[in-house]
């Protein structure tokens, strides 16, 4: 996806989300439900202004940040190699945030439902594409699994991201399957996301140390010969 098309789609989505809130303004309560606990019970509220405009403003700020970061990265040439996928992921992320905004508006109109059940399919899609972004990402300072060890060695970067992609996509599958579990499935979803996020960190360190030992042995062998 081109950067120009990405920008157009994001602007349209943010404008539609903002317009929806403005049109529904009079029908929304002065204090809007804005946060739900693991049992799908409302445990936080916001004034109507922030309930209507916070998510569009947050989405606008994130969109601007994601468009600027590739321009200031010292390794921007590497980002250019997977920029199409990165742009697609930005659109999906903004779409996910605005989908949550739409769910919040509908809930506050009095149409009550289990928010987690409505969130999980969209979250599964988001995590799946995060896995695909990780698979295609080349070494850079802002996007991907950035540890001291992946940033220090292209081999560690490549293998860590290969594993990370598999784990993120597996987590997406778990999230989608959790729709059919009793309750909110919060623990299962959280566990899958934590594994996908933290296993690659340890794996990158292990790989780095393994390659460092192999390189040192190869250098010693070369000197002995």
N, C-alpha and C positions, 0 to 999 in steps of 0.2 A: 504494500500500500504506500502510495506517495505521501510525502509530508504535507503537500498542499491539500490532498483529499482528506488526510487525517484532521487537519485544522478545520476544514469545512464541516466535517461530520461532528466534531466536538462542539463547534459553535452552535450548530443546529440543535444538538442534544441539550446543551446547557440552556439555550433560549427556550426550548419547549418545556423543560423542567421548571424554569423560572415563570414562564407564562402560565403553566398549570397552577402553580401556587398562587399567583396573583388572581386568577379567575376564581379560585376556590376560597379566597381569603375570607369572605363573609360567612362561609359555612364551616370554617375551621374554629376550634375552641381557642380561647385566649391563652391557655396553657396546653401545649401539645405533647402527647406521648412521644418520647424521643429515644428511649432506651428500654430494652427488654432483658430479663435475666435468662438463665439457662432453662427455666421452666416456662418460658414465653409469657412471663408476667411483667407488666410495665413497672419499672423501678426508677424512671427518670423522666422529667418533663423539661420543655423549653418554652419560653415566650413565643407567641405565634410568629413574630418577625423572624426569629432565628430558626424556627421550625420550617418556615417557608424558604428562607434564603441561605441558610448555612450550607447545605449540601451543594447547591449550585455554585456558591462562592468558593467552597473547598475544591470542587471539581475544576473550576476555572484556574485556581492557583496551581493545582497539580498538573493540569494540562500545560500551563506556561512553563512550569519547572521541567517537565519531561521534554519539552521542545527546546529548551535552552541548554540542558545538560550535555547533549551530544556535541554542541558547538564549542563548549569550553573544555571538553575532555582532552588531555594531552594525546590520547590514543584514538582520536576521533576517526582516523582512517579505518580502524578496526570496527567501530560502530557502523560505519557506512556499509560494511559487508553484511550486516544483518538488520539494516535500518527498516526495511519493509516489514519484517516481523515485529520489530520494536514498535513501529507505528500502529500496527494492528493491535498489539497488546495494549497500547495507550487507549485506543478507542474502546476496547473491551472493558478495561478498568473504569474508564469514565462512564461507560454504559452501565456497569455494575453499580457504581455509586449512585447514579441517577435512578436506577431501578429500585434501590433501597429507599431513595427519596420518594418515589411514587408509592411504594408500599406504605411509607409513613403517612403520606397524605390520605391515602384510602382508609387506613386504620383510624385516623383522626376524624374522618367523616362518619364514623360509627360502624363501619364494616369490619368487624373484629374477626381475626383469624390467627392461626399459629404462625407467627412471623418466621420461625426457623424453617418450617416446611416450605414456605415461599422463597426463602433465601437460598436453601441448599442447592437447587438446580443451577442457579446463577453462579453460586460460589464454585460449584464443580467445574463449570465451564471456564471460569476465571483461572482456577488453579491448573486446569489442563493446559491452557494457553501460556500460563507462566512456565510450565514444564517445557513447552515447545520453544519459548523464548530462551530459556536456559540452554536448551540443546543447541540452538544456533548461535548463541552469544560468543563473541571473540573477546580476547582479553582487553579490558578497559577498566576505568576507575569508578564507574557509577552503576553499571548494569550487570547483574549476574551474581554469582557466589564469590564475593570479594573477600578473600582472607589474605594474610601476609604470604601464604604459601602458594595460592593460585596466582597471585599477582607477581610472584617471583619466578615462575616457571611455566612456560606454555604447555608443557606436558601435564603438569599437575592441573592447570586450568582445564584442559580438554577432558581429562578423565573424570575430574570432579564434576564437571558440568554434565557429562554423559550420565553419571550416576544420579545427579540431582534431577535431571530431566525424567529419568525413570521413576524416581521417588515422588516427584510432584504429580506426574500423571497417574501413578498408583493411588496417591492421596485423593486425586480428583474422582477416581473410581469409587473409593471408599466413601467419599462425601455423597456421591449420587446414590450409592446403595444404602446409606444411612437414612435416607428418606423413608425407607420401609421399616426402620427399627421403631420399637415403642419409645415414647418420650421424644425428646428433642434430638437425641443422638449426639449431644454436645461433647461427651467424653470421647467418643469414637472419632469425631471430626477433629477435636483438639489433638488427640494422640497422633493421628495421621499427619497433621500439619507440623507438629513438633518433630516427628521423625524425618519428614522431608526437609525441614529447615536445618536440623542440627547434625544429622548423620554425615552430610557432605563436609561439614566443618572439620570433624575429626578425621574423615577420610582424606581430606586435603593435606592435613598435617602428616599423616602416616605415609602418603605418597611422596611428599616432599623429602621426608627423612630417608625413605627407601631410595629415591633417585640420588640423593646426596651421597649416600653410602656407595651406590653403584658407580657414580661418577668418580668418587675418590679412589675406588679400587681400580677403575679403568685407567686413571692417571698414573697410579703406582705401577700398574702392569706395563704401561707405555714407557715409563722411565726405566724399568728393569730390562725391557727389551732393547 
